[in-house]
Amino acid sequence: MKFTNILKDASYNDERVAISVLFETESTKEIRILFKAGQTMKKHQTAFPITVEMVDGELDFGVNDTIYNLVKGDLVALQGSVPHDLNAKTDCIVRLTLSKQDTVDRVKKVAE
């Protein structure tokens, strides 16, 4: 069993999006992404499916030239190889579920 609290020790970074690994399972990596209002993650994609959960806040999630306004409680599943970008409208807490084959370093590079 794995257990954590996504809100515990949440520390926003004024300079860039804050990314941390909550835990790993046999098949996934659970990531917390903290956005300050106005912070972005440029257009990117992964070879693997992802799931994005809005824990708190509001952001624009761009997919295939369409912008979806995500708010607290929204959950999105996205297939691999689909370009997407994120733009925080407010301070946000996002949970990202990655495939075990994907890397956290890839996500961190997108946030640079």
N, C-alpha and C positions, 0 to 999 in steps of 0.2 A: 504494500500500500504506500502511496505517496500522498503527502498532505502539505499544503501551503495556503497562505492568504495573499491574494493578489494586491491587497491594499497595504500590507505590512511593509514598512521601510520604503515606501514609494517616495523617491527623491527626483524631482524634476531638474533638468539641466537647462539653464538659460541659453546656452550656446548651441545645443543640438538635441535631437530626440534621444531620450534615455532608453536603452535596451538592456534587459536582463533576462537570464534563463530562470524560470520558476522551478522547473524540473523536467526530467526526461523519463519516458516510459519505453516499453519495448518497441513501440511503433511511432511515437511522436516526441517532439520537443515543444514544451509549453513556454512561450515567451511573453514577457510584459513589455509593452512599449508605452512610454510616457511622452506626450506631446505638450508643450506649452502652446498657447494660442498663437497661430501664425507659423508654426513650424511645419515642415513638409518632409515627405519622402518622395523623391523624384520617381519618374516612371521606371518601372523595373518589372521583372518576371522571374519565375522559378520553374524548373522542369517538373515540379511536383505540386499536387493540390495543396491548398491552404484553407484554413478557416480563420476568420476574423470576427472577434466579439467585441462590441463596444460596451465596456464596463461602466464608463462615465464620460460625459462630454459630448461634443458634436464635431464631426469632421466630414469633409467631402472626399468621397472614394471614387476616383475616376477609372472607368473601365471602357475600353473601345470607344473613346470620345464621348461617353455619357458619364455625367457626374451624379452619383447617388449620395444624398445627404444622410449620413448615418448618425443615429442618436443612441443614447443609453438604452441598452437592451437589444439592439440590433445584432444579428448574427448573419454572416455572409460566408458561403463556401465558394471557392474559386478553383477551377481546374488549373492544372499546370500550363505553362507557356502562354498565359494571358497577361499582357501588359496592364499595369495598374499603378496609380499614384495616390497619395494621401495628402490632404491639406487640413490642418487642425483649425477649426473655427473658434473653439474654446480650449482650455486645458482638457486633455483627454487621457484616459487610461484604456488601453487596447490590449486584449489578449490575442496572441497569434499562435495558432497551432501549425507547426511545421512537420513534414515527414521526417522520419529519423535520418533519411538519406540527405536531407537538405542541411545547410550549415548556418549557424548563427552569425559567423563572420560575413557571409553574403548579405544578411540583413543589415548588419552594422555598416557595411560599406555603402549601402543605399542611403543610409541616414547621414553620411558625411557631407 
